[in-house]
Amino acid sequence: MNSPDQRLPVSVITGFLGSGKTTLINHLVRHPAMGEAAVIVNEFGEIGLDHTLIEQSDEHTILLGTGCLCCTVRGDLVETLHDLSIRRHKGEVPPFKRVVIETTGLADPAPILHTLMSVPVVARYRLDTVITTVDAVNGAATLDRHGEAVKQAAVADRLILTKTDLADAATVGNLLERLNGLNPAAKTIEAVHGKLDPGALFGGHQFTTETKTEDVRGWLSEEAYGDHDHDAARPDVNRHDDHIRSFCLTFEAPLRWNVLAAWLDTLAGKHGEKLLRVKGLVNVEDIDEPVVVHAVQHLFHPPARIAGWPEAHRRSQIVFITKDLSCSEVEDILARLEQALGEPLETGGPPAKQRVG
């Protein structure tokens, strides 16, 4: 009789930019069943805004701010998992029973999965489930334009279809048919606003390549035999598209909502397909609470207030992840709009932006 597997299960939540990973995790960490889970968060760039927006349930939420979870961050992932195991053994952290890793939306999942399946240092863990969020509104276009999104969908055990309330039935049906072609073995679950019971996502098996397509097995084999030397002649399968940029605009004074809304609407109208993600925490004139703004391509979600400011300062920060759209172009659109409206975005004087990225 085989003894029970004592290794800690690890679930990987992946999905392209703006597909709903953060929303899903925000709901999961509030669920009583997730009280004994350690959550590892990763993001694109060096800006900690995603960590701000993930409402940390306890000390188990860990921010990795070094970039995508691919070979450039592989050591950090291994070190983090090893450190968590040691601290758990010493009683320095509560005895978590599951680890959840959120990847950046730009991550190629193959290096992450290969690490969890093969690196000796993480032998205390087992890869349990791969969960991929797919945006029902933009999903088909994202699959057309971004190879990472195709890989993310193809490796999944669970495909979480988000924003179905914003898409018509024909769009959802066509996307489901396409996802079934990419990954016929995956279970597809619809989630509105990220609301899912953890029991529908985790547990019950160990990740295996046996149910995956030949393409997936090939990607993982490349990782097994690749040397991950970025200077080698072999193409770097983990390299991001050179056309993708990440930058943050910071504003010190409160913002005029009418100017902010007009700016974001103009960006979506003129360059929606280039806005991979816009996410910001902003200080709006005459509103005490911070306001979250969030957009993916042409779709801007309704602004939402959150309970309080995470920092003593109340400066606004808006993070842009774009393709073939520079920071200066985004700033130029704002400047022209301010001139047309006859008032600046910031109250109390002319714009005073700080750029990061």
Helices and strands as residue ranges (DSSP letters): E 8-15, H 21-30, G 32-34, E 37-42, H 49-53, E 61-64, H 74-90, E 98-102, H 109-118, G 120-122, E 125-135, H 139-145, H 147-154, E 158-162, G 164-166, H 169-182, E 187-191, G 198-200, H 214-225, E 244-251, H 257-271, G 272-274, E 275-282, E 291-296, E 299-300, E 304-305, E 316-323, H 327-341, E 353-356
